[in-house]
Amino acid sequence: MPSPFAQLQENLGGDWDETKTVVGLFFESAQEQLQHLRAAQQHADAARLAYAAHQLAGAAGTCGLDQLSTTLRDLEQLATTTTDSSAWSETLEAADREINRIRQAWNETLHVQDT
């Protein structure tokens, strides 16, 4: 399975150690932003939800995670156009699933690279 961060590694000149560092920072940030997203959704805070979605979408885009970035941009847009928290919830859950999928693929990449 190709690394979900293959484009990032290429952009970093193929530097595996630098890629691991950047990916580690991404996952740390993603975890924090997911907490902000969940809190905003629970408190029906559209502005906070839009801001956190925007922040994480930017980080995902920088790392070449286009599907995740698109889902988060959709969430940001929903936060600015609807107060229907069920719509927010569905999209947030989709983003969470995508992050988990990416994390699993990354862990598999680490296992292959480090053996």
GROMACS elastic network, one bead per residue, 0.5 to 0.9 nm:
[ bonds ]
;  ai    aj funct       b0    kb
    1     4     6  0.87567   500
    1   105     6  0.75118   500
    1   108     6  0.80025   500
    1   109     6  0.75298   500
    2     5     6  0.83252   500
    2     6     6  0.70248   500
    2   105     6  0.81047   500
    2   109     6  0.73765   500
    3     6     6  0.51563   500
    3     7     6  0.86529   500
    3   102     6  0.87668   500
    3   105     6  0.65594   500
    3   106     6  0.61406   500
    3   108     6  0.82758   500
    3   109     6  0.57309   500
    3   110     6  0.88637   500
    4     7     6  0.78672   500
    4     8     6  0.86706   500
    4    63     6  0.89515   500
    4    64     6  0.80249   500
    4    65     6  0.71307   500
    4   102     6  0.63363   500
    4   103     6  0.87320   500
    4   105     6  0.66129   500
    4   106     6  0.65188   500
    4   109     6  0.85602   500
    5     8     6  0.51201   500
    5     9     6  0.62327   500
    5    10     6  0.86569   500
    5    19     6  0.79371   500
    5    23     6  0.77947   500
    5    63     6  0.65761   500
    5    64     6  0.66504   500
    5    65     6  0.73972   500
    5   102     6  0.88532   500
    5   106     6  0.77115   500
    6     9     6  0.51169   500
    6    10     6  0.62090   500
    6    11     6  0.86119   500
    6    14     6  0.88136   500
    6    64     6  0.81939   500
    7    10     6  0.50078   500
    7    11     6  0.61060   500
    7    12     6  0.85892   500
    7    63     6  0.75064   500
    7    64     6  0.60159   500
    7    65     6  0.88756   500
    8    12     6  0.62001   500
    8    13     6  0.87994   500
    8    14     6  0.84867   500
    8    19     6  0.69589   500
    8    22     6  0.88119   500
    8    23     6  0.88958   500
    8    62     6  0.78888   500
    8    63     6  0.54114   500
    8    64     6  0.61166   500
    9    13     6  0.65097   500
    9    14     6  0.50026   500
    9    15     6  0.63582   500
    9    16     6  0.67357   500
    9    18     6  0.79789   500
    9    19     6  0.54256   500
    9    20     6  0.87956   500
    9    63     6  0.89166   500
   10    13     6  0.51807   500
   10    15     6  0.78706   500
   11    14     6  0.71400   500
   11    15     6  0.89477   500
   12    15     6  0.58083   500
   12    16     6  0.84169   500
   12    18     6  0.71621   500
   12    19     6  0.69333   500
   13    16     6  0.88027   500
   14    18     6  0.85714   500
   14    19     6  0.79263   500
   15    18     6  0.54182   500
   15    19     6  0.61696   500
   15    20     6  0.87808   500
   16    20     6  0.62015   500
   16    21     6  0.86805   500
   17    20     6  0.51452   500
   17    21     6  0.63235   500
   17    22     6  0.87731   500
   18    21     6  0.50494   500
   18    22     6  0.62075   500
   18    23     6  0.85210   500
   19    22     6  0.52002   500
   19    23     6  0.60122   500
   19    24     6  0.84356   500
   20    23     6  0.51320   500
   20    24     6  0.60066   500
   20    25     6  0.86112   500
   20   110     6  0.87160   500
   21    24     6  0.51362   500
   21    25     6  0.63223   500
   21    26     6  0.86723   500
   22    25     6  0.50847   500
   22    26     6  0.61583   500
   22    27     6  0.87738   500
   22    63     6  0.84194   500
   23    27     6  0.62543   500
   23    28     6  0.86123   500
   23    63     6  0.79102   500
   23   106     6  0.87576   500
   24    27     6  0.52816   500
   24    28     6  0.62826   500
   24    29     6  0.86611   500
   25    28     6  0.50932   500
   25    29     6  0.61251   500
   25    30     6  0.84310   500
   26    29     6  0.51449   500
   26    30     6  0.59073   500
   26    31     6  0.85607   500
   26    56     6  0.89571   500
   26    59     6  0.69386   500
   26    60     6  0.77844   500
   26    63     6  0.80166   500
   27    31     6  0.60716   500
   27    32     6  0.86061   500
   27    99     6  0.86580   500
   27   103     6  0.79947   500
   28    31     6  0.53335   500
   28    32     6  0.64857   500
   28    33     6  0.87564   500
   29    32     6  0.51499   500
   29    33     6  0.60568   500
   29    34     6  0.84853   500
   29    56     6  0.77202   500
   29    59     6  0.83513   500
   30    33     6  0.50564   500
   30    34     6  0.59515   500
   30    35     6  0.85741   500
   30    56     6  0.63960   500
   30    59     6  0.82655   500
   30    60     6  0.86411   500
   30    99     6  0.81210   500
   31    34     6  0.51687   500
   31    35     6  0.64301   500
   31    36     6  0.88751   500
   32    35     6  0.52161   500
   32    36     6  0.64996   500
   32    37     6  0.87770   500
   33    37     6  0.60866   500
   33    38     6  0.85956   500
   33    52     6  0.59039   500
   33    53     6  0.76534   500
   33    55     6  0.76652   500
   33    56     6  0.63905   500
   34    38     6  0.60980   500
   34    39     6  0.85015   500
   34    52     6  0.79111   500
   34    53     6  0.85075   500
   34    56     6  0.83123   500
   34    92     6  0.85920   500
   34    95     6  0.89957   500
   34    96     6  0.76620   500
   35    38     6  0.51984   500
   35    39     6  0.61507   500
   35    40     6  0.85429   500
   36    39     6  0.51403   500
   36    40     6  0.60458   500
   36    41     6  0.85195   500
   36    48     6  0.77386   500
   36    49     6  0.74240   500
   36    52     6  0.63739   500
   36    53     6  0.89363   500
   37    40     6  0.51335   500
   37    41     6  0.60995   500
   37    42     6  0.85757   500
   37    48     6  0.75424   500
   37    49     6  0.53817   500
   37    50     6  0.84175   500
   37    51     6  0.87987   500
   37    52     6  0.59290   500
   37    53     6  0.68860   500
   37    92     6  0.76645   500
   38    41     6  0.50582   500
   38    42     6  0.60819   500
   38    43     6  0.85903   500
   38    49     6  0.81516   500
   38    89     6  0.86315   500
   38    92     6  0.79350   500
   39    42     6  0.50801   500
   39    43     6  0.61673   500
   39    44     6  0.84049   500
   39    45     6  0.82730   500
   39    48     6  0.87937   500
   39    49     6  0.83040   500
   40    43     6  0.51656   500
   40    44     6  0.58224   500
   40    46     6  0.69108   500
   40    47     6  0.82289   500
   40    48     6  0.56950   500
   40    49     6  0.51237   500
   40    50     6  0.88813   500
   40    52     6  0.85819   500
   41    45     6  0.62753   500
   41    46     6  0.75177   500
   41    48     6  0.86090   500
   41    49     6  0.65272   500
   41    85     6  0.66540   500
   41    88     6  0.70072   500
   41    89     6  0.71371   500
   41    92     6  0.86883   500
   42    45     6  0.77715   500
   42    85     6  0.83371   500
   43    46     6  0.86965   500
   44    48     6  0.88851   500
   44    49     6  0.82420   500
   44    83     6  0.75230   500
   44    84     6  0.87906   500
   44    85     6  0.67009   500
   45    48     6  0.54847   500
   45    49     6  0.61285   500
   45    50     6  0.86730   500
   45    79     6  0.85009   500
   45    83     6  0.89649   500
   46    50     6  0.60306   500
   46    51     6  0.85224   500
   46    76     6  0.87151   500
   46    78     6  0.87045   500
   46    80     6  0.66617   500
   46    82     6  0.84500   500
   46    83     6  0.72173   500
   47    50     6  0.51864   500
   47    51     6  0.61671   500
   47    52     6  0.86851   500
   47    76     6  0.89988   500
   47    79     6  0.70523   500
   47    80     6  0.74214   500
   48    51     6  0.50994   500
   48    52     6  0.61418   500
   48    53     6  0.84596   500
   48    79     6  0.87867   500
   49    52     6  0.53251   500
   49    53     6  0.60297   500
   49    54     6  0.84508   500
   49    75     6  0.80308   500
   49    76     6  0.69123   500
   49    79     6  0.63635   500
   49    88     6  0.88040   500
   50    53     6  0.51542   500
   50    54     6  0.60032   500
   50    55     6  0.86217   500
   50    72     6  0.89902   500
   50    73     6  0.86321   500
   50    75     6  0.70760   500
   50    77     6  0.72208   500
   50    78     6  0.80652   500
   50    79     6  0.54195   500
   50    80     6  0.68192   500
   51    54     6  0.50782   500
   51    55     6  0.62226   500
   51    56     6  0.87545   500
   51    76     6  0.72639   500
   52    55     6  0.50772   500
   52    56     6  0.62315   500
   52    57     6  0.84211   500
   52    76     6  0.81234   500
   53    56     6  0.53012   500
   53    57     6  0.58907   500
   53    58     6  0.85101   500
   53    69     6  0.89539   500
   53    72     6  0.53298   500
   53    73     6  0.66936   500
   53    74     6  0.87095   500
   53    75     6  0.64243   500
   53    76     6  0.53500   500
   53    92     6  0.89864   500
   54    57     6  0.50892   500
   54    58     6  0.61784   500
   54    59     6  0.87603   500
   54    69     6  0.88259   500
   54    72     6  0.69125   500
   54    73     6  0.64718   500
   54    75     6  0.85598   500
   54    76     6  0.61008   500
   55    58     6  0.53178   500
   55    59     6  0.64981   500
   55    60     6  0.87784   500
   56    59     6  0.50638   500
   56    60     6  0.60706   500
   56    61     6  0.84906   500
   56    68     6  0.89748   500
   56    69     6  0.75358   500
   56    72     6  0.71454   500
   57    60     6  0.50477   500
   57    61     6  0.60384   500
   57    62     6  0.85466   500
   57    65     6  0.88439   500
   57    66     6  0.88063   500
   57    68     6  0.70496   500
   57    70     6  0.72382   500
   57    71     6  0.79821   500
   57    72     6  0.52372   500
   57    73     6  0.61429   500
   57    76     6  0.88017   500
   58    61     6  0.50738   500
   58    62     6  0.61426   500
   58    63     6  0.86678   500
   58    69     6  0.68822   500
   58    72     6  0.89299   500
   58    73     6  0.88646   500
   59    62     6  0.51077   500
   59    63     6  0.63567   500
   59    64     6  0.87845   500
   59    65     6  0.86182   500
   59    69     6  0.79888   500
   60    63     6  0.51498   500
   60    64     6  0.63246   500
   60    65     6  0.50254   500
   60    66     6  0.69473   500
   60    67     6  0.87151   500
   60    68     6  0.64139   500
   60    69     6  0.52620   500
   60    72     6  0.88601   500
   61    64     6  0.50007   500
   61    65     6  0.54302   500
   61    66     6  0.57424   500
   61    67     6  0.87876   500
   61    68     6  0.79172   500
   61    69     6  0.54338   500
   61    70     6  0.84859   500
   62    65     6  0.75148   500
   62    66     6  0.89241   500
   63    66     6  0.83967   500
   64    67     6  0.88527   500
   64    69     6  0.85005   500
   65    68     6  0.55954   500
   65    69     6  0.61222   500
   65    70     6  0.87109   500
   65   102     6  0.86365   500
   66    70     6  0.60426   500
   66    71     6  0.86070   500
   67    70     6  0.51739   500
   67    71     6  0.62994   500
   67    72     6  0.87026   500
   67    98     6  0.79939   500
   68    71     6  0.51335   500
   68    72     6  0.62005   500
   68    73     6  0.85692   500
   68    94     6  0.87558   500
   68    95     6  0.62025   500
   68    98     6  0.62325   500
   68    99     6  0.72372   500
   69    72     6  0.51666   500
   69    73     6  0.61109   500
   69    74     6  0.85831   500
   69    95     6  0.86887   500
   70    73     6  0.50294   500
   70    74     6  0.61564   500
   70    75     6  0.86440   500
   71    74     6  0.50304   500
   71    75     6  0.63273   500
   71    76     6  0.87287   500
   71    91     6  0.69046   500
   71    92     6  0.82263   500
   71    94     6  0.72982   500
   71    95     6  0.60313   500
   71    98     6  0.87999   500
   72    76     6  0.61454   500
   72    77     6  0.85442   500
   72    91     6  0.77736   500
   72    92     6  0.77170   500
   72    95     6  0.65301   500
   73    77     6  0.61418   500
   73    78     6  0.85496   500
   74    77     6  0.50576   500
   74    78     6  0.61271   500
   74    79     6  0.86229   500
   74    91     6  0.75203   500
   75    79     6  0.61676   500
   75    80     6  0.87564   500
   75    87     6  0.86063   500
   75    88     6  0.63736   500
   75    91     6  0.59255   500
   75    92     6  0.68478   500
   75    95     6  0.87121   500
   76    79     6  0.51791   500
   76    80     6  0.65898   500
   76    81     6  0.89119   500
   76    88     6  0.89843   500
   77    80     6  0.52340   500
   77    81     6  0.62761   500
   77    82     6  0.85495   500
   78    81     6  0.50829   500
   78    82     6  0.56187   500
   78    83     6  0.80851   500
   78    84     6  0.85336   500
   78    87     6  0.74565   500
   78    88     6  0.66584   500
   78    91     6  0.87612   500
   79    82     6  0.58394   500
   79    83     6  0.68738   500
   79    84     6  0.85730   500
   79    85     6  0.86384   500
   79    88     6  0.70026   500
   80    83     6  0.81163   500
   82    85     6  0.79891   500
   82    87     6  0.81509   500
   82    88     6  0.85606   500
   83    86     6  0.88044   500
   83    87     6  0.84382   500
   83    88     6  0.83352   500
   84    87     6  0.55466   500
   84    88     6  0.67351   500
   84    89     6  0.88554   500
   85    89     6  0.59509   500
   85    90     6  0.86456   500
   86    90     6  0.62525   500
   86    91     6  0.87056   500
   87    90     6  0.53508   500
   87    91     6  0.64591   500
   87    92     6  0.85852   500
   88    91     6  0.53574   500
   88    92     6  0.59733   500
   88    93     6  0.85043   500
   89    92     6  0.50406   500
   89    93     6  0.60101   500
   89    94     6  0.85456   500
   90    93     6  0.51723   500
   90    94     6  0.62849   500
   90    95     6  0.87983   500
   91    95     6  0.62807   500
   91    96     6  0.86132   500
   92    95     6  0.50585   500
   92    96     6  0.61574   500
   92    97     6  0.86199   500
   93    97     6  0.61244   500
   93    98     6  0.85549   500
   94    97     6  0.51160   500
   94    98     6  0.61912   500
   94    99     6  0.86895   500
   95    98     6  0.50375   500
   95    99     6  0.61945   500
   95   100     6  0.86273   500
   96    99     6  0.51325   500
   96   100     6  0.62491   500
   96   101     6  0.86296   500
   97   100     6  0.50787   500
   97   101     6  0.61444   500
   97   102     6  0.86192   500
   98   102     6  0.61199   500
   98   103     6  0.85062   500
   99   102     6  0.50341   500
   99   103     6  0.60281   500
   99   104     6  0.85579   500
  100   104     6  0.61264   500
  100   105     6  0.85867   500
  101   104     6  0.51858   500
  101   105     6  0.62327   500
  101   106     6  0.85584   500
  102   105     6  0.50857   500
  102   106     6  0.60086   500
  102   107     6  0.85452   500
  103   107     6  0.60998   500
  103   108     6  0.86116   500
  104   107     6  0.50884   500
  104   108     6  0.62798   500
  104   109     6  0.86351   500
  105   108     6  0.50833   500
  105   109     6  0.62007   500
  105   110     6  0.86982   500
  106   110     6  0.61745   500
  106   111     6  0.85954   500
  107   110     6  0.50305   500
  107   111     6  0.62152   500
  107   112     6  0.87254   500
  108   111     6  0.50606   500
  108   112     6  0.63120   500
  108   113     6  0.86210   500
  109   112     6  0.51791   500
  109   113     6  0.60064   500
  109   114     6  0.84025   500
  110   113     6  0.50891   500
  110   114     6  0.58081   500
  110   115     6  0.84018   500
  111   114     6  0.53972   500
  111   115     6  0.62496   500
  112   115     6  0.54952   500
